[in-house]
Amino acid sequence: MFAAVITIEPVIVEREVAVLLEGDKPWTAERLPMLEARLRQRLDDLATWLGDKDWLEGDFSVGDIMMVCVLRRPAAALLMGDYPVLTAYLARGETRPAFQTAFAEQKARSDAAHG
């Protein structure tokens, strides 16, 4: 879980902020290549760690649910085509009943809160 939210997600969010909230700033064009390189390094590391394993740490776990959620974010989704290992991992995770249940519960809570 911590790998998802401490090593992968912050770089993804930083790139999303640059595009969505700072896209009109003069420094964004210079900054985006650095952010993408940083994100690619994290994805490279994750793909290497995953290797030919189905899941991050043996059996499917809450850590995989967290990582799959992080990899679904738009900035990561744009790059998934360059990472077949991660694309396959993402697809395996999204089809798991535990992931579908967790995602459905999260969506229901969000929908209820924004009613």
N, C-alpha and C positions, 0 to 999 in steps of 0.2 A: 504494500500500500504506500509506504513512504517513498519508494523509488518512483512511483507514478507521480505523486504530488510534490516531491522535492527536486527530482532531477529532470523529469520530462515536461511536466505541465508548465512550470514557470517559463521555460523558453518558448513554449507554444503560445502562452498568454502574452508574453512580451512582443512576439511577432504580430499577434492579433491586434494588440493595442497600437502598435506602430502603423498598421494598415488602416484600422477602423477609426482611431481617434487622433492620430497624428499624420495622417496621409497628406494633409495640406501643408505640413511644416517643411521648411527648406532642408532640414537634416534627414528627413525620412528616406530619400533616395540613396543617400550615402549609408544609412544605417541598415536598411533592409538586407543587403548582401551579407553583412556581418551576422545579423539575426538568423538568416537562413542557414549560414554555415554552422552556427552554434546549434541550431535545431537538427541539422543533418548529422552533426557529430553525436548528439544524444541518440538519435534514431539508429545511427551506425552501431553505437555501443549496445543499444537494446537488441538490435538484430543479431549481433555477435553473441550476446548473453543467451538469447533464446536458441540460436543455432537450429538444431533439428528437434528440439523439445517441443511438445505441444503446449506446455504451460511454464510459467516462470520458475516455479519451485516445486516440481513434481506434479501433484494433483491440482486440478482446478481449484482456485481459492479466491478469497475476497481481494487479494492482491491483483489477480487477473481481472476481476470485475473493474477495479479502479483503473488499471492500465488500459483496458479496452475503452472505458469512458474517456480517458485522456486522449487516446489515439483517435477518437471520433471527432475531436475538436477540429474546426475548419482548417487551421494552419497545418495540422498534422495530416488531415485527410488529403490535402493537396499534394502531399509528397508520398503517399502510400504506394503509388504506382512504381516508385523507385525502390521499394522495399518488399519484394515478394514474400519474404519470411514474415514480415509484420502484417502484410495484407492477409495472408493465410491465418495468422494468429488472431487477427481482428475478426475475421469471418468465423473462426471456431468459437471465439468468445461470444459473439453476438447471437449465435444459435443455441447457446447453452440455456436451459430452462432457468437456472439461477440468475443469469444475467438478464434475461427477459423479465423475470419477476421483479428484480431489483429496479430495472429501468422503468417498468410499468408503475411501480409504487412511487418512485421519484416523480414521474410525470403526473400521476394522480394528485400528489401533494402540491406540486407546482400549480396545476390547473385549479385546485381548490383554493389555493392562496390568492390566485389572480382572477378567480371566479367569474 
